[in-house]
Amino acid sequence: MLDFNGKVLLLTGANGGIGRSIAKVFFDLGAHLVLSDLGEDSSSGGEGFVRELDPSGRRVVFVPADVTQREDCDALAKVCRERFGRVDFLVPGAGIYRDQLVETMSDDQWRQTIEVNLNGVFHCCRAMIPLLRDGGSIVTLTSVAAHRGSYQHAHYSAAKGAILSFSRSLALELAPGIRVNTVSPGLIETGMIQHRLEKEGASLVEPTPLRRLGQPEEVAKVVAFLCSDWASFITGETVQVNGGLYIAG
């Protein structure tokens, strides 16, 4: 059993399906959590989730933040410092996933997706690095779309592909004290892909050898492993969690 007692996690995108599962797994393993999200119903939903997760309010705090804004990420770092004095684990998980062909994509659609999915990771990492303890860990979230491309999601694929290179470079910069790895989910059963399920139905799952959607907690457990001492000699790597949808050579 992994033990994160006394450790501190900062997680953005915490009110999403994968985010909530990551928060619950780390909380159950004993960690203190600073959770953040932004968007429609994110503040009220996030605060409600925190009350459900930690009724005492001693181990978990929710802070609304826009990761595209440097000032918001700096404010998150300040909360971590003042509330818990440190950060051991960073998971910059905020992201958006919207359909649009390149031919009809607006500048704003491209810019917003890059801002949230790529620049937001940069802003969070830059703000938190001074707080990360030696032995700490950063786990970024990319996507099978970064490896295979994705129809109607070129902006999303581009951002997630860049996360791979950014994470590897960060692993070199922060070694040996901090490890940096990436988790690459496939089709996970969350609200993010609900519209695709409604349009494509069972055909969406057919290319996945395990013939099912992944569950958010299956991603969360891999994130926890990569943060733990069990992964103490792993850095600069990408772990695929996709049921065989992308089998790399």
N, C-alpha and C positions, 0 to 999 in steps of 0.2 A: 504494500500500500504506500503510495506517495504521501509525503507529509510536507505541507506548505505552511505549517503553523509559524506565525510571526513574519511571514513573507507578505509583500505588498504587490498587487497587480493593478496596473492601469490598463483599462480596456475601453477603446472607442467603438462605436457601432454596437453598444451594449444592449440596445433594445430590439435588435434583430433576432432572427431565429437562431443563427449560430452564436451570436453574441450572448444571448441569454443562457445558452447551454454552456458556453465557456465560463461565464460568471458563476453558474451553479456548480460546475465541476470544481473550480478553484475554491469556492466558498466551502464546499463539502470537504475539501482537503485541508481546510484550516486557514486559508489566506485572508488578508484584509484586502478590500477592493475599492478602487476609485473607478466608477463607471460613468461613461459619457455617451451622449447621442444628441442628435438634433434632427428636427423634421416634424411632420404632422403627427401630433399626439405623442412625440417622443418624450417630451418633458414629463407630462402627466403619466404616461405609460411607464417610463423609466423609474419615476419616483414610486409608483405603485409596486413595481417589480422589486425595488429595494426593500420596501416595507414587508413584502411577502417573503423575501429571501432572508432578511435580518431584522425582525421586529424590534430588536433592542436598539438598532441604529449604531452599535458600537464598532462593527467591523466593515460596514459598507456605506459609501456615500455616493450620491448621484449628482453629477455636475453637467448641465446642458452646455454644449460647446460646438462651435462650427470649426471643424478641423481645417477648413480652407483659409482660416484667419490665424495668422501667427499669434496675435494677442490672445486668442482663446486657448491655444495650446500652451502658451506661457502661463495663463491663468490656471490651467489644469495642473501644471507643474507646481505652481504655488500651493494649490490645495493638497497635493501629495506631500509636499514638504511640511506644511503646517499641521496636517492631520496625522501623518504617519512618519514623517521625517526621512523618507526614502522611497525608492522604487526598486523592486527586485525583478519584476516581470513586466514587459510592455507588449501589448497586442493591439496594434493600430488597425482595428477592424472595420472602421466606417467605410461604407461604399454604396454606390448606386448602380443600377443595372436596368437600362432602358433600351427598347427596340428602336432602331433607326438605320436605314440604309445610308451609306456614305453619300450616294448621289443626291439625297434630299436632306442630308444632315446640316443643321444650321451651325454657325460659328459658336453660338451660345451652348448648343447641345454638346458639341465637342469639348468646349472649354470647361463646362460644368463637370463632365465626367472625369476629365483629367484632373481638375482641381480637387475633387473629392477623393478619387481612388488612388491618385499618385501624389499630388502635392500635399494632401492631408497626412499621408504617411511620413513624408519628409518633415513637415512641420512638427508632428508629434515626436518623431525620433530626435530631432534637433533639440526640442525643448526638454526631453526627458533624460538625455545622455548624461548631463551633469549629476542627476539624481541616482542613476543606476549604480548599484553596489557591485563590486567585483564578485564574480560568480553568478551574476544576473543573466537574464536572457531576453532577447527580443524575438518574437515570432510574428512575421508578417503573413497576410493572407492573400494569395493570388488566386488563380482559377485554372481549370482545364482549358478555358478560352485562351489563356496566355500561351499554351503549347500547341493548340490545334487551330486557333482562330474560331470565330463564331459568327454565323450569319446574322446580320442586322446589329452586330455588337462590336464593330471595328474600334470604336472609341474605348469601350470597356476592355477589349482584348489588348489594345495598345497600352493602356494604363497598367493592366495586370502583368503584361510582359515586361514593362519597365520595372515593376516591383521586383522581379527576379534578379535583374542586374543590380538594382539599388541594394538589395539585401546582401548579395554576395560581396559587393564593395564595402558595405558597412561591416560585414563580418571580418574583413581584412583590417579595417580601420580600428575596430574595437577589441580585437584579440590582443593579448590572451585573456583579458579580464571578463569580457562580455561575449557571449555566444549569440549569433544571429542566424536564424533559420526561417524557412518558409513552408507553409502548408498550402497545398493546391487542391481544393475540393472539386469534385465533379458535380453531378446533379444531386443536390441535397434538398430534402423535403422541407422547404421554408416558403414563406410568403413571396420571396424574391422570384421564384419560378412558377408561381401559381398560374399566371397568365399563359405561360407556355403549356402547362399541363391541361388547361382548359381548351387550348387550340389543338394540341398535338396528341393528347391522351396517351395511350399505351405505347404509341410509336416513339415517344420521347425516351422511353426506358430501354427499348430494344437494342440499341448499340452497346449498352453496358453489360459486360459478360455476367455479372452477378444478378442481372435481371430485376433490379429494384432500385429505388431511390435511396441515397444515403440518409442517415438521420443526423441531426445537428450534434448530438452528443458523441457521435463517432468522430467528428471533426474535433470537438472540444477535448476529447481524451488524447488525441495526438498532440494537440497544442500543449496540454499539461505534461505529457511525456517529454517534449522538447524543452520545456522549461525546467524539468527536474534534473536531479543529479544522475538519473539513469541515462541521460543523454549527454553526459559531461564531456565526451570526446566527439561531439557532433556540432559542427558549425559550417555555415555557408551552403547548407544542403536544402533541397526541396523534397518534401514528403507528399506523395500523391495519395489522396483519399477519394477515390473515384470509382471503386468497384471494377476496375479494369478498363474503364472508358478510354484512358490514355495509357498505353503500355509502351514506355520508352525503351529504346535499345541501349 
